Amino acid sequence: ERDGFEHYMLKEIHEQPSALERAVNGRVTAEGDVHLEDFPSGSFAGVDDVQFVACGTSYHAALYARQLLAERGVPAQVFSAGEYATTPAPVDENTLVVAVTQSGETADTLASVRQADAAGARTLAVTNVVGSTAARECDDALFIRAGPEIGVAATKTFSSQVAVLSLLVERLTEDITGSPGEDRAGLLRALDRLPGDVQQVIDQSGPAGLADRFRDREGHFFIGRGVGFPVALEGALKFKEITYEHAEGFAAGELKHGPLALVTPDTPVFAVFTGRHDEKTLHNVEEVQSRGATVVGVGSEATPEVAATVDDFLPIPDTHPAAAGVLANVQLQLVSYHVADLLGRSIDKPRNLAKSVTVE
Ligand code: F6R
């Protein structure tokens, strides 16, 4: 059932190309329009406030979507569902509350949408599970079609969430601003080639050779900006979850506001480059290098200046920055997997964690 893979997590990492095919299949027309089943053009007309609620990895996918919306001039907020459930944001009938939840059963996320619904908001579940509570209780549902995920650590469902949320972002942008996002064609092209690009990352298996450097370290830091920021958070979450080693993710620009005090030669830093504002992130890399930290850069194979500055380089195919984050995240998934494997951790069932968190 694991198809020869040692762990479900590794199998699910390898399933990402086919999961991404399904996520996007039939949802982009030959004319380059977004075709989202229940959500034709105009479905979100009148929405003037977008609020995402989610936990964990799904929260990071929501942050990714918020970044894409912001780049398109559409403001949106992202709430940790555990917070929203106790301190909900004001809503009215023009508020769209989007619950991002792989399982569709996360208690805090359900509590959040129930409150939003009772307060008159429109609710939408973005989920992997068709018969889930979130899919049934929200006004609408959009399915990510990733297939079952057995490993407790979310991998393929993050990638599929981001792909489907990217399409939703395009629909929201068009409906809320009255015109399509200006780089829609580029984004849709990147989504179309994403399965092949992810396959290329998997085939290189770069992180396997690096894993040995990340045992017995004091801490591991992950930095990025733009969509690279949620990828940094997700990289750190996966790392702590399955290796049990200390890891933190930061917005690259936050480094000098505190975390830099922790950086030493014993704290490797993973830096995510998406092709947007890379020069600023390179500057942050130099700051940590001057404190003796070694830096693993994850970025496009077409950026020699990044490759030349970082200590180790994990390349991703050259693509649109909006898709580059997904590719960088696959590299970081593989880093965490290989380090956890080396340390002999219980990769598919990390201690203290459950696949779906059904209590608040
Ligand atoms: C991390 C992980 C968790 C889930 C979180 C939300 O690898 O799997 O952080 O992302 O518990 O779960 P869903 O998406 O089912 O609401």
Residues whose N, C-alpha, C, O or C-beta is under 5 A from the ligand:
A	BS01	F6R	C55 G56 T57 S58 V100 T101 Q102 S103 G104 T106 V152 A153 A154 K355 V357
